[in-house]
Amino acid sequence: MPELPEVEVSRMGISPHLIGQTIKAFVFRTPKLRWDIPQELKQLEGQVVRNISRRAKYLLIETDKGTAIVHLGMSGSLRILDAEFPAAKHDHVDLKLTNGKVLRYNDPRRFGAWLWCAPNESHEVLEHMGPEPLTEEFNADYVVEKAKGKRVAIKQFIMDNKVVVGVGNIYANESLFKSRIHPTRPAGKLSIKEWQLLVENIKATLEIAIQQGGTTLKDFSQADGKPGYFAQELQVYGKAGEPCPECGTIIETLKIGQRNTFLCPLCQH
């Protein structure tokens, strides 16, 4: 599913085409994705798009009259197209602009979301979240305090949105490998030096993934239809049975919190 880098790449891809443009109309080809599509979104028709921001894996299309909140779910993607371009089978939402373009939302599994937020209010999906991983607020001192006394596996801990947002499965696997930390270790048992290294590698991994246009495994594509190229940079994710790029030991896989986890049993301890 699209993770933080893919959502950030989508934000950067659509922003130049939407910011400053006027919303002509919304077209909903289904009444429901993960949740019902709120008809209040129609209030944004005639409004100028002031900004497009991101919180965790949610995109926020901001206007003076309210905000459309978009989540890509497991298979969603956004494209900028000419308004007359024919809709495909899984094209569920169009945000039409007065300049003749359309922001089109495609989602084969329909597990994404389009939500509404009134001006100066907060939506429940954005509450109780930890800091963004690429900000100074996410640092070793912060996570040491959060992890104190915690026995939960470190991989589950860094994927908890209440701790830090947007460190999804792919990037948790890669960051732990780069830090040489076994994913099942209790979060409360890491030293300050290990936390400093892990935080550094989480930030670096996410930044590189954004620069590479995200990771295309099955469904994700950028706003211009191109794939994300970070998949070429993966060292352990999806590599079970292959030799470790560092030591040659066969990469193993196990389940942590119902998520596939990949590791080198020699390098990570």
Legacy VTK file of the C-alpha trace (Angstrom):
# vtk DataFile Version 3.0
C-alpha trace
ASCII
DATASET POLYDATA
POINTS 269 float
0.000 0.000 0.000
1.177 3.582 -0.506
3.226 4.693 2.482
4.468 8.127 3.544
6.977 8.616 0.680
4.378 7.644 -1.922
1.830 10.034 -0.409
4.407 12.831 -0.264
5.363 12.165 -3.895
1.669 12.362 -4.805
1.388 15.685 -2.934
4.372 17.133 -4.779
3.050 15.840 -8.100
-0.444 17.321 -7.875
0.356 20.566 -6.028
1.591 22.607 -9.030
-1.575 21.690 -10.948
-4.071 22.466 -8.156
-2.780 25.301 -5.973
-4.335 28.566 -7.088
-6.901 26.821 -9.308
-10.664 26.918 -8.810
-12.653 23.728 -8.176
-15.378 23.476 -10.804
-17.122 20.300 -9.646
-16.801 17.004 -7.802
-17.868 13.801 -9.530
-18.468 10.741 -7.351
-18.904 7.457 -9.238
-19.412 5.483 -6.046
-21.137 6.539 -2.810
-18.633 4.744 -0.615
-14.940 3.889 -0.439
-13.656 2.811 2.970
-16.284 5.155 4.386
-19.218 6.985 2.832
-18.092 9.920 0.687
-19.527 13.003 2.434
-21.706 15.241 0.281
-20.272 18.226 2.194
-17.342 18.049 -0.240
-19.654 19.702 -2.761
-19.270 22.877 -0.661
-15.773 23.193 -2.093
-17.112 23.740 -5.620
-16.271 27.279 -6.692
-13.448 27.491 -4.147
-9.787 28.223 -4.870
-7.288 25.572 -3.751
-5.072 27.441 -1.288
-2.677 24.666 -0.343
-2.075 20.920 -0.427
-0.448 19.522 2.681
0.161 16.091 4.150
-0.377 14.682 7.637
0.889 11.119 8.002
-0.588 9.310 4.967
-3.439 11.788 4.475
-3.451 14.517 1.836
-5.248 17.741 2.698
-6.660 19.823 -0.172
-7.275 23.146 1.563
-9.722 25.924 0.617
-11.271 28.843 2.514
-14.540 26.912 2.960
-13.052 23.647 4.151
-10.651 20.826 3.400
-10.897 17.603 1.411
-8.942 14.848 3.161
-7.706 12.058 0.880
-6.267 8.669 1.858
-4.945 6.338 -0.837
-5.821 3.173 1.082
-4.195 0.002 -0.233
-4.321 0.649 -3.961
-5.335 4.261 -4.533
-3.586 6.725 -6.834
-4.098 10.279 -8.080
-3.594 11.486 -11.642
-3.791 14.883 -13.309
-5.607 14.521 -16.639
-7.571 16.520 -19.184
-11.154 16.756 -17.927
-12.493 15.002 -21.037
-10.212 11.971 -20.620
-12.525 8.919 -20.340
-12.923 7.456 -16.864
-11.713 3.886 -16.329
-13.379 1.135 -14.319
-11.889 2.052 -10.944
-11.871 5.848 -11.341
-14.158 6.702 -8.425
-13.679 10.434 -7.783
-12.988 13.426 -10.045
-12.088 16.868 -8.771
-12.654 19.014 -11.838
-10.917 22.372 -12.222
-12.014 25.406 -14.212
-8.772 25.243 -16.235
-9.927 22.063 -18.001
-7.925 19.640 -15.875
-9.128 17.006 -13.443
-7.626 15.355 -10.377
-8.757 11.739 -10.785
-8.760 9.196 -7.969
-8.404 5.538 -8.930
-8.751 2.777 -6.337
-9.340 -0.866 -7.412
-9.800 -2.114 -3.829
-11.846 0.906 -2.703
-10.124 0.979 0.699
-9.075 4.609 0.449
-11.110 7.615 1.545
-12.338 11.090 0.630
-13.386 12.975 3.758
-14.560 16.462 4.674
-13.262 18.842 7.320
-14.876 22.217 8.098
-12.703 25.350 8.436
-10.750 25.671 11.696
-11.761 22.182 12.784
-9.875 18.900 13.101
-11.001 15.552 11.754
-10.922 12.494 14.014
-8.664 10.577 11.594
-5.937 13.176 12.198
-6.079 13.115 15.981
-3.791 11.315 18.456
-0.873 11.137 16.026
2.824 11.278 16.798
5.277 13.653 15.125
6.195 13.577 11.452
9.374 11.495 11.004
11.189 14.128 8.926
10.835 16.867 11.531
13.186 17.797 14.365
10.470 16.756 16.821
11.227 13.139 15.940
14.602 12.545 17.579
16.416 10.046 19.770
15.565 11.775 23.062
11.870 11.747 22.151
11.723 8.039 21.267
13.847 6.955 24.233
11.263 8.560 26.509
8.342 7.021 24.559
9.953 3.561 24.581
10.827 3.525 28.266
9.671 0.228 29.775
8.054 -0.955 26.514
8.436 -4.637 25.633
6.739 -4.379 22.230
8.921 -5.375 19.261
10.893 -2.427 17.926
9.413 -2.879 14.448
5.862 -2.587 15.785
6.896 0.368 17.925
8.231 2.490 15.067
5.176 1.622 12.954
2.796 2.915 15.656
1.277 6.209 14.453
0.931 7.336 18.060
4.729 7.195 18.326
5.669 8.535 14.893
3.518 8.755 11.769
4.144 7.183 8.418
6.930 4.661 9.032
5.246 1.876 7.093
6.285 -1.727 6.669
8.703 -1.286 3.771
10.625 1.534 5.387
10.630 -0.008 8.874
12.257 -3.151 7.451
14.873 -1.172 5.545
15.686 1.198 8.417
16.149 -1.629 10.915
18.457 -3.449 8.506
20.580 -0.347 7.950
20.774 0.085 11.735
21.677 -3.598 12.276
18.821 -3.944 14.781
16.801 -7.156 14.984
13.103 -6.287 14.452
11.874 -8.398 17.403
13.977 -6.631 20.044
11.934 -4.903 22.780
11.713 -1.175 22.080
12.617 -0.338 25.672
15.905 -2.235 25.459
17.598 -0.144 22.761
20.491 2.065 23.849
20.557 5.793 23.147
23.226 5.198 20.478
21.030 2.599 18.764
18.099 5.002 18.829
20.227 7.788 17.375
21.277 5.503 14.524
17.752 4.189 13.918
16.193 7.675 13.869
18.903 8.809 11.456
18.277 5.842 9.173
14.485 6.241 9.250
14.860 9.846 8.130
17.464 8.993 5.476
15.458 6.053 4.099
12.271 8.099 3.796
14.100 11.037 2.194
15.770 8.803 -0.403
12.446 7.092 -1.145
10.811 10.484 -1.750
13.675 11.513 -4.054
13.232 8.241 -5.969
9.497 8.825 -6.429
8.406 6.265 -3.842
8.261 2.487 -4.147
6.225 0.745 -6.828
5.589 -2.889 -5.925
2.105 -3.533 -7.348
-0.279 -0.601 -7.440
1.437 2.718 -6.803
2.194 5.215 -9.535
3.074 8.894 -9.413
0.685 11.660 -10.486
2.182 11.551 -13.993
1.681 7.770 -14.201
5.362 6.892 -13.713
6.374 4.216 -11.182
8.376 4.906 -8.043
11.985 3.787 -8.323
12.911 3.155 -4.684
12.119 -0.541 -5.236
15.545 -0.743 -6.881
17.116 0.431 -3.607
15.506 -2.198 -1.360
18.042 -4.292 0.515
15.884 -6.729 2.518
12.184 -6.026 1.944
10.723 -8.761 -0.269
14.123 -10.477 -0.506
13.468 -13.639 1.532
15.688 -16.477 0.325
18.183 -14.126 -1.316
21.682 -13.396 0.011
22.171 -10.420 2.307
23.843 -7.588 0.339
26.278 -7.071 3.233
27.335 -10.551 4.367
25.744 -13.077 1.993
23.659 -14.799 4.676
20.226 -15.817 3.399
17.565 -13.245 4.257
14.787 -14.626 6.442
11.154 -13.635 6.870
8.803 -13.788 9.837
5.523 -12.220 10.947
5.448 -9.360 13.446
2.063 -7.855 14.168
0.627 -9.717 11.148
3.081 -7.938 8.833
5.798 -9.611 6.771
9.208 -8.836 8.214
12.535 -9.341 6.455
15.937 -9.507 8.115
19.476 -10.778 7.960
19.925 -13.083 10.976
23.674 -12.363 11.038
23.790 -8.600 10.498
20.813 -7.746 12.719
21.021 -8.486 16.411
LINES 1 270
269 0 1 2 3 4 5 6 7 8 9 10 11 12 13 14 15 16 17 18 19 20 21 22 23 24 25 26 27 28 29 30 31 32 33 34 35 36 37 38 39 40 41 42 43 44 45 46 47 48 49 50 51 52 53 54 55 56 57 58 59 60 61 62 63 64 65 66 67 68 69 70 71 72 73 74 75 76 77 78 79 80 81 82 83 84 85 86 87 88 89 90 91 92 93 94 95 96 97 98 99 100 101 102 103 104 105 106 107 108 109 110 111 112 113 114 115 116 117 118 119 120 121 122 123 124 125 126 127 128 129 130 131 132 133 134 135 136 137 138 139 140 141 142 143 144 145 146 147 148 149 150 151 152 153 154 155 156 157 158 159 160 161 162 163 164 165 166 167 168 169 170 171 172 173 174 175 176 177 178 179 180 181 182 183 184 185 186 187 188 189 190 191 192 193 194 195 196 197 198 199 200 201 202 203 204 205 206 207 208 209 210 211 212 213 214 215 216 217 218 219 220 221 222 223 224 225 226 227 228 229 230 231 232 233 234 235 236 237 238 239 240 241 242 243 244 245 246 247 248 249 250 251 252 253 254 255 256 257 258 259 260 261 262 263 264 265 266 267 268
